């Protein structure tokens, strides 16, 4: 008799439902992981809201960590019993981008949890090259934060953030707050615009140098920072459909840089091209993570988490797999006080 395990699946009507999935041994070059913690990402919420079409039958979840339960043939860098985080990028492995470490722009790229079943389940099987052994002292909950954290590691590496610079982060959701952690790890001064009180509290707990509320006093402070030409690097982390890219652009000093980390659900948003030209502001797009210099952004993210365990404060809600509706509702409504919502199957099996 085939073994089964619990797994959340996208349905034809784009709802999510807990059901059963066959538990298959990993093939050569794969590993099976007993999921310890799996986060709901902002991109999961885009599917949940209907902004993008989800694939029926797929198990969502790409922010994953857990213990290796089985190892396929040829896998030698991780072993059964190892706690690992998953860098969930799928790629061909042979194109010019993959062989140079820029696999995040591979033409055949995909994502665990979108193109292949992911971590909102008791077990997940992934290519072994996506698994990174967690440093000593991390648990699955912290290790699962490495995926969103790695997005900022990659972005700040692209713009060569220096320790003497001042970073303004627009937005204090999970990407904004993980960007705050990474900027602090670089030694930069950090200023963050946070709309909700629980986000402001988390930013302070994470050590932000200044937390600005999204109110008239906060907007006046942003105008002051612009007048003082105080912001070297501005980071847009909200995305969606709004004018936040324009806001992030206008606060940065002449010859400053603007990093785009937010995922926009529309093809065009406002910018000011004359301002860009007159002030020679650079806009740097960044998507996910890679190993462009031979060092994996994801591995660096795990090491940062080892140094900043306070990042656990980002996980505000924890649910079992049979609470999928409640979990996504909490993640989708910031009035719930949510920042990062995690499923933790091992706690509720």
VEXDREN-2710 file (C-alpha; in Angstrom, 1 decimal):
% VEXDREN-2710
k/r/px/py/pz
1/UNK/0.0/0.0/0.0
2/UNK/1.3/3.4/-0.9
3/UNK/2.0/5.8/1.9
4/UNK/0.3/9.2/2.1
5/UNK/0.8/12.4/4.0
6/UNK/-1.1/15.5/4.5
7/UNK/-0.8/18.3/2.0
8/UNK/-2.6/21.6/1.2
9/UNK/-3.6/21.9/-2.5
10/UNK/-4.8/24.6/-4.8
11/UNK/-8.3/23.7/-6.1
12/UNK/-9.9/24.4/-9.5
13/UNK/-11.8/27.3/-7.9
14/UNK/-8.5/28.8/-6.6
15/UNK/-9.3/27.9/-3.0
16/UNK/-7.0/25.9/-0.8
17/UNK/-7.9/22.6/0.8
18/UNK/-6.1/20.1/3.0
19/UNK/-6.0/16.6/1.6
20/UNK/-3.7/13.6/1.1
21/UNK/-0.7/13.2/-1.2
22/UNK/1.3/10.1/-2.1
23/UNK/4.6/9.9/-0.3
24/UNK/7.2/8.9/-2.8
25/UNK/10.8/8.1/-2.2
26/UNK/13.2/10.7/-3.7
27/UNK/14.8/10.0/-7.0
28/UNK/18.6/10.4/-7.6
29/UNK/19.6/13.9/-6.9
30/UNK/16.6/14.6/-4.7
31/UNK/15.9/14.7/-1.0
32/UNK/12.8/14.3/1.1
33/UNK/12.2/16.7/4.0
34/UNK/10.0/16.4/7.0
35/UNK/8.7/20.0/7.0
36/UNK/9.2/21.8/10.3
37/UNK/8.1/25.3/9.3
38/UNK/6.7/26.8/6.0
39/UNK/5.9/30.4/5.6
40/UNK/3.2/32.2/3.7
41/UNK/4.9/34.5/1.2
42/UNK/3.5/37.7/-0.3
43/UNK/3.5/35.9/-3.6
44/UNK/1.3/33.2/-2.1
45/UNK/-1.1/36.0/-1.2
46/UNK/-1.1/37.3/-4.8
47/UNK/-2.4/33.8/-5.9
48/UNK/-4.8/33.7/-3.0
49/UNK/-6.3/37.1/-4.0
50/UNK/-6.5/36.1/-7.7
51/UNK/-3.9/38.5/-8.9
52/UNK/-2.0/35.6/-10.6
53/UNK/-3.4/32.2/-11.6
54/UNK/-2.4/29.3/-9.3
55/UNK/-2.0/25.7/-10.7
56/UNK/-4.7/23.4/-9.4
57/UNK/-3.3/20.4/-7.6
58/UNK/0.0/22.1/-6.6
59/UNK/1.0/22.2/-3.0
60/UNK/2.0/25.9/-2.2
61/UNK/4.9/27.0/0.0
62/UNK/8.4/27.9/-0.9
63/UNK/9.7/29.3/2.5
64/UNK/10.6/25.9/3.8
65/UNK/12.8/24.3/6.5
66/UNK/12.8/20.9/8.0
67/UNK/14.8/17.7/8.7
68/UNK/16.0/15.5/5.9
69/UNK/14.0/12.3/6.1
70/UNK/15.4/10.5/3.0
71/UNK/18.2/11.0/0.6
72/UNK/18.3/10.0/-3.1
73/UNK/21.2/8.4/-4.9
74/UNK/24.2/10.7/-5.5
75/UNK/23.4/13.2/-2.7
76/UNK/26.5/13.8/-0.6
77/UNK/26.3/17.3/0.9
78/UNK/23.3/16.6/3.3
79/UNK/22.3/13.5/5.2
80/UNK/19.3/12.1/6.9
81/UNK/18.7/14.0/10.2
82/UNK/20.2/17.3/9.0
83/UNK/18.2/20.4/9.5
84/UNK/18.0/22.2/6.1
85/UNK/16.6/25.3/4.6
86/UNK/15.3/25.2/1.0
87/UNK/16.4/27.7/-1.7
88/UNK/13.4/26.9/-3.8
89/UNK/14.6/27.9/-7.3
90/UNK/14.2/25.3/-10.0
91/UNK/16.6/25.6/-13.0
92/UNK/18.1/23.7/-15.9
93/UNK/21.6/23.7/-14.5
94/UNK/23.3/23.8/-17.9
95/UNK/22.5/27.2/-19.5
96/UNK/25.0/30.1/-19.4
97/UNK/23.2/31.7/-16.5
98/UNK/23.1/28.5/-14.4
99/UNK/26.8/27.7/-14.9
100/UNK/27.8/31.2/-13.8
101/UNK/25.6/31.2/-10.7
102/UNK/22.9/33.4/-12.1
103/UNK/20.3/30.6/-12.1
104/UNK/17.6/33.0/-10.9
105/UNK/17.3/34.2/-14.5
106/UNK/17.5/30.8/-16.2
107/UNK/15.0/30.5/-19.0
108/UNK/13.7/27.3/-17.6
109/UNK/13.4/28.6/-14.0
110/UNK/10.6/27.7/-11.7
111/UNK/9.8/27.7/-8.1
112/UNK/9.0/25.0/-5.6
113/UNK/5.4/25.7/-4.4
114/UNK/4.4/27.1/-7.8
115/UNK/5.8/24.9/-10.5
116/UNK/6.3/21.9/-8.3
117/UNK/4.7/20.9/-5.0
118/UNK/6.0/22.8/-2.0
119/UNK/6.2/22.9/1.7
120/UNK/2.6/23.3/3.1
121/UNK/2.6/19.6/3.8
122/UNK/4.0/17.0/6.1
123/UNK/6.8/16.2/3.6
124/UNK/8.3/17.8/0.5
125/UNK/10.7/16.4/-2.0
126/UNK/13.1/18.9/-3.6
127/UNK/16.2/18.8/-5.8
128/UNK/19.2/18.3/-3.5
129/UNK/20.9/21.4/-4.9
130/UNK/18.2/23.6/-3.3
131/UNK/19.0/22.3/0.2
132/UNK/21.4/24.1/2.6
133/UNK/22.4/22.7/5.9
134/UNK/21.4/25.2/8.7
135/UNK/24.1/26.5/11.0
136/UNK/24.2/25.1/14.5
137/UNK/21.7/26.9/16.8
138/UNK/19.0/27.5/14.2
139/UNK/15.7/25.7/14.3
140/UNK/13.2/25.1/11.4
141/UNK/11.2/28.3/12.2
142/UNK/14.3/30.6/11.9
143/UNK/15.7/28.6/9.0
144/UNK/12.5/29.1/7.0
145/UNK/13.0/32.9/7.2
146/UNK/16.2/32.5/5.1
147/UNK/14.1/32.6/1.9
148/UNK/12.7/36.1/2.3
149/UNK/15.9/37.3/3.9
150/UNK/18.0/36.0/0.9
151/UNK/16.0/38.3/-1.4
152/UNK/17.5/41.3/0.4
153/UNK/20.9/39.8/0.6
154/UNK/20.9/39.5/-3.2
155/UNK/19.5/43.0/-3.7
156/UNK/22.0/44.8/-1.3
157/UNK/24.9/42.8/-2.8
158/UNK/23.9/44.0/-6.3
159/UNK/24.0/47.6/-5.2
160/UNK/27.1/47.1/-3.1
161/UNK/25.7/48.6/0.1
162/UNK/28.4/50.1/2.3
163/UNK/28.4/50.2/6.1
164/UNK/28.6/54.0/6.1
165/UNK/25.4/54.5/4.1
166/UNK/21.9/55.3/5.2
167/UNK/19.1/53.1/4.0
168/UNK/15.4/54.1/3.8
169/UNK/13.1/51.1/3.6
170/UNK/9.6/51.8/2.4
171/UNK/7.2/49.2/3.8
172/UNK/7.5/47.0/6.9
173/UNK/5.9/43.8/5.8
174/UNK/8.0/40.7/5.9
175/UNK/10.2/41.8/3.0
176/UNK/10.7/45.3/4.4
177/UNK/11.6/43.9/7.9
178/UNK/14.0/41.3/6.5
179/UNK/15.6/44.0/4.4
180/UNK/16.1/45.9/7.7
181/UNK/17.9/42.8/9.2
182/UNK/20.2/42.5/6.2
183/UNK/21.0/46.3/6.1
184/UNK/21.9/46.1/9.8
185/UNK/24.1/43.1/9.1
186/UNK/25.9/45.2/6.5
187/UNK/26.4/47.9/9.2
188/UNK/24.2/50.5/7.5
189/UNK/22.1/53.1/9.3
190/UNK/18.4/52.1/8.9
191/UNK/15.2/54.2/8.6
192/UNK/12.0/52.4/7.9
193/UNK/8.5/53.6/7.0
194/UNK/5.9/51.3/8.8
195/UNK/2.2/51.7/8.5
196/UNK/0.9/49.4/11.3
197/UNK/1.7/49.6/15.0
198/UNK/2.8/46.0/15.2
199/UNK/5.2/46.5/12.2
200/UNK/6.6/49.6/14.0
201/UNK/7.1/47.5/17.2
202/UNK/8.9/44.7/15.2
203/UNK/11.1/47.3/13.5
204/UNK/12.2/48.7/16.8
205/UNK/12.8/45.1/18.2
206/UNK/15.0/44.4/15.2
207/UNK/17.1/47.5/15.9
208/UNK/16.0/50.1/13.3
209/UNK/17.7/53.4/13.9
210/UNK/14.5/55.3/13.1
211/UNK/10.9/54.1/12.6
212/UNK/8.6/56.5/10.8
213/UNK/4.8/56.2/11.0
214/UNK/2.7/56.4/7.8
215/UNK/1.0/59.6/8.9
216/UNK/1.3/63.4/8.4
217/UNK/4.2/63.7/10.9
218/UNK/5.9/60.8/9.2
219/UNK/5.5/62.3/5.7
220/UNK/6.9/65.6/7.0
221/UNK/9.9/63.7/8.3
222/UNK/10.4/62.1/4.9
223/UNK/10.3/65.5/3.3
224/UNK/13.0/66.6/5.8
225/UNK/15.2/63.6/4.9
226/UNK/14.8/64.5/1.3
227/UNK/15.8/68.1/1.9
228/UNK/18.8/67.0/4.0
229/UNK/19.8/64.6/1.2
230/UNK/20.2/62.1/4.0
231/UNK/19.2/58.9/2.1
232/UNK/21.9/57.0/0.1
233/UNK/19.8/54.0/-0.6
234/UNK/16.0/53.7/-0.9
235/UNK/14.3/50.3/-0.9
236/UNK/10.8/49.7/-2.2
237/UNK/9.3/46.6/-0.6
238/UNK/5.6/47.0/-1.0
239/UNK/4.9/46.3/-4.7
240/UNK/1.2/45.6/-5.6
241/UNK/-0.5/48.4/-7.6
242/UNK/0.4/51.6/-5.8
243/UNK/2.7/54.5/-6.3
244/UNK/5.3/53.3/-3.7
245/UNK/8.1/53.2/-6.3
246/UNK/7.6/56.9/-6.9
247/UNK/7.7/57.5/-3.1
248/UNK/10.9/55.6/-2.8
249/UNK/12.5/57.4/-5.7
250/UNK/11.8/60.9/-4.5
251/UNK/13.4/60.5/-1.1
252/UNK/16.8/59.4/-2.3
253/UNK/19.7/61.9/-2.6
254/UNK/21.3/62.9/-5.8
255/UNK/23.4/60.0/-7.2
256/UNK/21.7/57.7/-4.8
257/UNK/20.3/54.3/-5.6
258/UNK/16.8/52.8/-5.5
259/UNK/16.4/49.1/-4.9
260/UNK/13.2/47.4/-6.1
261/UNK/12.3/44.4/-3.9
262/UNK/8.5/44.7/-4.0
263/UNK/6.6/42.5/-6.4
264/UNK/4.2/44.6/-8.5
265/UNK/1.0/43.0/-9.8
266/UNK/0.6/45.6/-12.7
267/UNK/2.9/46.2/-15.6
268/UNK/3.4/50.0/-15.1
269/UNK/3.6/52.2/-12.1
270/UNK/4.5/55.9/-11.9
271/UNK/8.1/57.1/-11.8
272/UNK/9.6/60.5/-12.5
273/UNK/12.1/60.1/-15.4
274/UNK/13.3/63.8/-15.3
275/UNK/14.1/63.4/-11.6
276/UNK/16.1/60.3/-12.3
277/UNK/18.1/62.0/-15.0
278/UNK/18.7/65.3/-13.2
279/UNK/19.8/63.6/-10.0
280/UNK/21.4/60.6/-11.7
281/UNK/19.5/58.2/-9.4
282/UNK/20.0/54.6/-10.3
283/UNK/17.1/52.1/-10.1
284/UNK/18.3/48.5/-9.5
285/UNK/15.8/45.7/-10.0
286/UNK/16.3/42.5/-7.9
287/UNK/14.5/39.2/-7.9
288/UNK/15.0/36.3/-5.5
289/UNK/18.6/35.2/-5.0
290/UNK/21.5/33.5/-6.7
291/UNK/25.2/32.6/-6.4
292/UNK/26.5/35.3/-8.8
293/UNK/29.9/35.7/-7.1
294/UNK/30.2/32.0/-6.2
295/UNK/28.6/32.4/-2.8
296/UNK/25.0/31.6/-2.4
297/UNK/22.8/34.4/-1.1
298/UNK/20.6/31.9/0.6
299/UNK/23.6/30.5/2.6
300/UNK/24.5/34.0/3.6
301/UNK/20.9/34.5/4.8
302/UNK/21.2/31.5/7.0
303/UNK/24.4/32.8/8.6
304/UNK/22.8/36.2/9.2
305/UNK/19.9/34.5/11.0
306/UNK/22.4/32.7/13.1
307/UNK/23.8/36.1/14.2
308/UNK/20.3/37.7/14.5
309/UNK/18.0/35.3/16.2
310/UNK/15.9/38.3/17.2
311/UNK/14.4/37.8/13.6
312/UNK/12.1/35.2/15.2
313/UNK/9.9/38.1/16.1
314/UNK/8.8/38.2/12.5
315/UNK/6.9/35.0/12.9
316/UNK/3.7/36.3/14.5
317/UNK/1.3/33.5/13.8
318/UNK/1.7/29.7/13.7
319/UNK/-0.9/27.3/12.4
320/UNK/-1.4/23.6/11.7
321/UNK/-2.1/22.3/8.2
322/UNK/-5.8/21.9/8.9
323/UNK/-6.1/25.6/9.7
324/UNK/-5.2/26.7/6.1
325/UNK/-8.2/29.0/5.8
326/UNK/-7.5/30.8/9.1
327/UNK/-3.7/31.0/8.2
328/UNK/-4.2/32.7/4.9
329/UNK/-6.9/35.0/6.3
330/UNK/-4.5/36.1/9.0
331/UNK/-1.7/36.6/6.5
332/UNK/-3.9/38.6/4.1
333/UNK/-5.3/41.0/6.8
334/UNK/-2.7/43.1/8.6
335/UNK/-5.3/44.0/11.1
336/UNK/-4.6/40.5/12.5
337/UNK/-1.2/41.8/13.5
338/UNK/0.5/39.3/11.2
339/UNK/3.9/39.8/9.7
340/UNK/5.0/36.2/8.9
341/UNK/2.5/33.4/9.2
342/UNK/4.0/29.8/9.4
343/UNK/2.6/26.4/9.1
344/UNK/4.3/23.9/11.4
345/UNK/3.2/20.4/10.6
346/UNK/5.6/18.6/13.0
347/UNK/3.9/20.4/16.0
348/UNK/0.5/19.2/15.1
349/UNK/1.0/15.8/13.3
END
